[in-house]
């Protein structure tokens, strides 16, 4: 069985009992499957960022991130969804598609860096960066976020968490 990592698709599959049809047998969907899926995707993303940090491929902190962006070392900009819009607007994503991760809260991002909270982070190119990018896209879909790039001031959405 495969359900897209998309909030509406998952909710619809649960509502319409699509798992039973796909399995061709009665499947009992556990209560809270959607919330559990979201939590596990967030944990996987946090764990990957933590691994990248330990490998020297991820950093946190406004000045460090700014330095990596200025020297083109950063391939992925990570900013907490609940961070200050004013502070986040001062950093610009690296060029490319899906180079901005804004689906983690400051507390979730803090877990990846061994701190209480983190607003700004960056990841270099490489295998871990590709995995982080892929998991971030999945989490963004499950959390119902639309854009793959850092939203401009006009595009900012209120549903980002």
C-alpha positions in Angstrom: 0.0 0.0 0.0 1.2 3.5 -0.7 -0.4 6.8 0.2 1.1 10.0 -0.9 2.8 12.1 1.8 0.0 14.7 1.5 -2.3 15.8 4.3 -5.5 15.7 2.2 -4.6 12.3 0.6 -3.9 10.7 4.0 -7.1 12.1 5.6 -9.1 10.9 2.6 -7.5 7.4 2.7 -8.4 7.1 6.4 -11.9 8.4 5.9 -12.7 6.2 2.9 -11.2 3.1 4.4 -8.8 2.8 1.4 -6.4 0.6 3.4 -8.9 -2.2 3.5 -9.6 -2.0 -0.2 -6.0 -2.0 -1.1 -5.2 -4.9 1.2 -8.3 -6.8 0.0 -9.0 -7.6 3.6 -10.3 -5.8 6.7 -7.8 -3.4 8.0 -8.3 -1.6 11.2 -6.8 1.9 11.0 -5.5 2.8 14.5 -6.9 5.9 16.1 -4.5 8.8 15.6 -2.7 7.3 12.6 -2.4 10.7 11.0 -0.9 12.3 14.1 1.5 9.3 14.5 2.6 9.5 10.9 3.3 13.3 11.3 5.2 12.7 14.5 7.4 9.9 13.0 8.2 12.0 9.9 9.2 14.9 12.1 11.4 12.6 14.3 13.1 11.2 11.2 13.9 14.6 9.9 15.2 15.8 13.2 17.4 12.6 13.4 18.8 13.2 9.9 19.7 16.8 10.7 21.3 15.6 14.0 23.3 13.1 12.0 24.4 15.8 9.6 25.4 18.0 12.5 27.6 15.3 14.0 29.2 14.8 10.5 30.0 18.5 10.3 27.4 18.9 7.5 24.9 21.1 9.4 25.2 24.2 11.5 22.8 26.3 13.6 22.8 30.0 14.5 22.1 33.1 12.5 25.7 34.3 12.0 27.0 30.8 11.1 24.2 30.2 8.6 24.6 33.6 7.1 28.3 32.8 6.6 27.6 29.5 4.9 25.0 31.1 2.6 27.4 33.9 1.6 30.2 31.4 0.8 27.8 29.1 -1.1 28.5 26.3 1.3 24.9 25.9 2.3 22.7 23.8 0.0 19.6 23.8 2.3 18.3 26.6 4.5 16.4 25.4 7.6 14.3 27.9 9.6 11.9 27.2 12.4 8.2 27.7 11.4 7.5 29.5 14.6 10.6 31.8 14.4 10.4 35.6 14.0 9.4 36.5 10.5 11.6 39.6 10.7 14.7 37.5 11.6 14.0 34.8 9.1 13.5 37.3 6.2 17.1 38.5 6.6 18.4 35.1 5.2 17.8 34.1 1.6 17.6 30.5 0.5 20.4 29.0 -1.7 19.4 28.9 -5.4 17.5 25.9 -6.6 14.3 24.0 -6.0 13.2 22.7 -2.6 16.1 24.3 -0.8 14.1 25.7 2.1 12.9 23.7 5.1 10.3 25.5 7.2 8.2 22.7 8.5 9.9 22.1 11.9 9.3 24.2 15.0 12.1 25.9 17.0 11.8 23.1 19.6 12.0 20.3 17.0 15.0 21.9 15.3 16.6 22.4 18.7 16.5 18.7 19.3 18.6 18.2 16.2 21.3 20.5 17.4 21.2 19.6 21.1 19.7 22.9 22.2 16.4 24.0 23.7 15.4 25.8 20.5 17.0 26.8 17.1 15.6 29.2 14.5 18.2 29.1 11.8 20.1 26.1 10.4 21.9 25.1 7.2 23.0 21.9 5.6 25.8 21.3 3.0 25.6 19.2 -0.2 25.9 15.5 0.0 24.0 12.3 0.8 22.6 13.5 4.1 21.5 16.7 2.5 19.6 14.8 -0.1 17.9 12.6 2.5 17.0 15.7 4.6 15.5 17.4 1.6 13.4 14.3 0.7 12.1 13.9 4.3 11.4 17.6 4.6 9.3 17.4 1.5 7.3 14.5 3.0 6.8 16.3 6.3 5.8 19.5 4.5 3.1 17.5 2.6 1.8 15.8 5.7 1.7 19.1 7.6 -0.2 20.7 4.7 2.4 23.2 3.7 2.5 24.1 0.0 5.7 25.9 -1.0 9.0 24.2 -1.6 10.9 27.4 -1.4 11.1 30.0 1.3 7.9 32.0 1.1 8.2 35.7 0.2 6.6 38.2 2.4 3.5 38.1 0.1 3.3 34.3 0.2 3.6 33.7 3.9 0.9 31.3 5.1 -0.8 31.2 8.4 -0.9 27.4 8.5 2.8 26.8 8.8 3.6 25.4 12.2 
